Every structure is written in C-alpha cells, then in structure tokens.
C-alpha cells in the first residue's frame, strides 16, 4: 500500500486487492496480528452466549480469510463474502473452514431472512462510502447493504462492523444509514485518545434496546504493546513522550533505536562504551 | 459451496420475490471431512429449510440416508446426526451453477465459490 495513502483512494476494492496485493496482505505478519486482534474484539462486542454452542456467523469483506480463521478458532461456523476474487482465491488456497461467496456488499446480501446468528466485518465497510464506479450511488448502496443485513440476522442478533472512516462524516453517514433501516446501537470507539490505537466499531442490534457496549481506553489508557501492532499512518506521536532535557537525542534513545532495528532483523553494530557518546562540537 | 450455504442463499436481484431455493447444476462435487459437532447440528437444525436441503442433496448426490420430514427428536439418533452432518458440511459443489427459480438467472460456481455479483440492471 502507498505510504499513508488510503487504499480507498487508490482503486476500487476488487482492483486494489489483486493477486499481488492479496498475497502481500495475507503473508504480512503485522496484518495477521492486527486482523486477529480486531476479530477478537469484534467477537467480544458480538456478545454471543458462552455456552459452547457454535454459532453461524457472517464475515463481511472476509478477504483472504484472516478474520475468518479467528472465527473458526473461536469455534464458530462462518460464511465469508468479499468482492475480490483474488483475495478469495488466497482464502480458498489456505483452506479456510468457512464457505466463501463472491459478492459486492453494495448489491445487498443474497441471504434468506433470519438465517444468521451474527455478523462481523473487519476493515471493509468504509469502502461503501466511496463511489468506485461511474453510476455508483454510495447512499443507495449503503442502504441496500444495511437493509439486507438487518433482514438476514435473527432477532436479538448483532452485527459488529470495524471500520476505518476517513473522517467523522463518513462514520456518521454509516451510523445514520444503519439506524434508518431499523438497527439499534451505535459507534463504539476504543482508545479514543490515541491516534494510533483508536478503533471504530459499528455495533448494531436487531430488535433489542440494549445499551451500546463500553469502549476501551476511555480513561486515556493505551492497549499493551504486545496486543497492539503499530499502525504506519500515525507513527510520529510514538516519540512525542521521549523529550530529553536539552532537546537533543541522548544515549538512551540511540540504544533503544538500535535495539528496535535489531528486532526488525537489520545488521546493527554491537553496543559499546562509544555508542551515543557526546561528540566534540566542531563548527 | 456446502449445502449449509446453499440453504441460506437467496436471489437478491431487484424485484425478485421467489428467489429461494436456488436450483443446483452440478459439474463437479467434492467431499472432505469436517469436524463432527452434534451441538451445532442441534442449533442449526430448526433453521434449515428441509425441503430445500433435500433438493440440494439430491442434486449433489448425497440424498441417501436423509429422512423426508425429520422432527427434533431425530437429533438424538446418532445415525441421523451422521447423515445430516455429512450432507450439510462435507459435500461441496466445486464447479457448477446456482439457478434462480424465478428468473432462471445463472450464478456460476467456480473453485467452490459462487459468484453472486449482479449486473447494473439487476440491483
């Protein structure tokens, strides 16, 4: 993906996620970790009963099956839908347990009423906010998606859609469209105070008026290092906390950076007493 | 595509009222083992449209051993559980089509994946 550029601005999803991109995405260990963590959280927000009975779930925008695998791990039976044939091919190659369907969410879901116990979506639904082709009406597509999603869920079921909205208007547009077709619920924003850890979940409920679940990190706390993979987009704030007195980078910083680079697999010179020592100021 | 999926799929072409169940045209079917879980079978059984399931099983060649009109009590019988499990989750359509019963529109199935993308005039 381009540095800091949103995929949604580069091409429609079925073109952006071509064979190369699909393979890169799926073999990227950071991506795997992020998807697993997001799916865990989505499952938490789905609030399925803990009775050991597998549920029948939808994975909307399932892509190459990273999130679906997490659903299988949790013991559920799932069906995945995606618009990219290349991504689905990768999923099929990896022999994911869920059945896969090639489908555009903006066309609606080709499903019988009340057929599913729940639905999740990881990083996909924001694609509906853009007009990818001439003649696309995003609002009409969004409406079609939400009304068919509402119809295919059983009473009391939830849909948890993790999204990367470009801006607040997009998030609001999605919430409004969902509410209009009859869903209750709303937006849950985890770690709202952190640029890099902030995550948006659209939590939608059919036929109940339960309160929207509580978000994580409202007190300003951040997720633990191991849980949270780094997001390329807002890396700058990582170093904001580490100000040395004189505003210059001290020995500590140098040692930390070297260790970081070693972990990434670069060949770094060993640390000695000379590492990061103050040099003579030569004019 | 397994018969569990087929049982839930319905035609979403604009204006179609009777787009369920899809007729199955088989070119290639495969079988593979799936985890046997009676809890899931009991959970999903009430939701299965049995007539559609039988039609699908007939097309995919796994109709044998499935009763005409089972009730909840059948779920206690291990033989029924095994037959149900096998047809629902272990037989997959690799190549073929799903045909809308109302419009006759064919949705191709390739590498086990049904292509449900609609044309401009269908959505």
HADDOCK unambig.tbl for C-alpha pairs under 7 A between the chains (distance, minus, plus):
assign (segid A and resid 53 and name CA) (segid B and resid 39 and name CA) 5.79 0.50 0.50
assign (segid A and resid 53 and name CA) (segid B and resid 40 and name CA) 6.06 0.50 0.50
assign (segid A and resid 54 and name CA) (segid B and resid 40 and name CA) 5.51 0.50 0.50
assign (segid A and resid 99 and name CA) (segid B and resid 1 and name CA) 5.97 0.50 0.50
assign (segid A and resid 99 and name CA) (segid B and resid 2 and name CA) 6.99 0.50 0.50
assign (segid A and resid 99 and name CA) (segid B and resid 5 and name CA) 7.00 0.50 0.50
assign (segid A and resid 100 and name CA) (segid B and resid 113 and name CA) 5.59 0.50 0.50
assign (segid A and resid 101 and name CA) (segid B and resid 113 and name CA) 5.40 0.50 0.50
assign (segid A and resid 101 and name CA) (segid B and resid 114 and name CA) 5.32 0.50 0.50
assign (segid A and resid 101 and name CA) (segid B and resid 115 and name CA) 6.44 0.50 0.50
assign (segid A and resid 102 and name CA) (segid B and resid 113 and name CA) 6.64 0.50 0.50
assign (segid A and resid 102 and name CA) (segid B and resid 114 and name CA) 6.09 0.50 0.50
assign (segid A and resid 102 and name CA) (segid B and resid 115 and name CA) 4.77 0.50 0.50
assign (segid A and resid 102 and name CA) (segid B and resid 116 and name CA) 5.74 0.50 0.50
assign (segid A and resid 102 and name CA) (segid B and resid 117 and name CA) 6.66 0.50 0.50
assign (segid A and resid 103 and name CA) (segid B and resid 115 and name CA) 6.61 0.50 0.50
assign (segid A and resid 103 and name CA) (segid B and resid 116 and name CA) 5.16 0.50 0.50
assign (segid A and resid 103 and name CA) (segid B and resid 117 and name CA) 5.07 0.50 0.50
assign (segid A and resid 104 and name CA) (segid B and resid 117 and name CA) 6.14 0.50 0.50
assign (segid A and resid 107 and name CA) (segid B and resid 123 and name CA) 6.04 0.50 0.50
assign (segid A and resid 109 and name CA) (segid B and resid 12 and name CA) 6.95 0.50 0.50
assign (segid A and resid 110 and name CA) (segid B and resid 9 and name CA) 5.65 0.50 0.50
assign (segid A and resid 110 and name CA) (segid B and resid 10 and name CA) 5.02 0.50 0.50
assign (segid A and resid 110 and name CA) (segid B and resid 11 and name CA) 5.53 0.50 0.50
assign (segid A and resid 110 and name CA) (segid B and resid 12 and name CA) 4.94 0.50 0.50
assign (segid A and resid 111 and name CA) (segid B and resid 8 and name CA) 5.54 0.50 0.50
assign (segid A and resid 111 and name CA) (segid B and resid 9 and name CA) 4.62 0.50 0.50
assign (segid A and resid 111 and name CA) (segid B and resid 10 and name CA) 4.87 0.50 0.50
assign (segid A and resid 112 and name CA) (segid B and resid 8 and name CA) 5.34 0.50 0.50
assign (segid A and resid 112 and name CA) (segid B and resid 9 and name CA) 6.06 0.50 0.50
assign (segid A and resid 112 and name CA) (segid B and resid 10 and name CA) 5.50 0.50 0.50
assign (segid A and resid 115 and name CA) (segid B and resid 8 and name CA) 6.21 0.50 0.50
assign (segid A and resid 115 and name CA) (segid B and resid 47 and name CA) 6.96 0.50 0.50
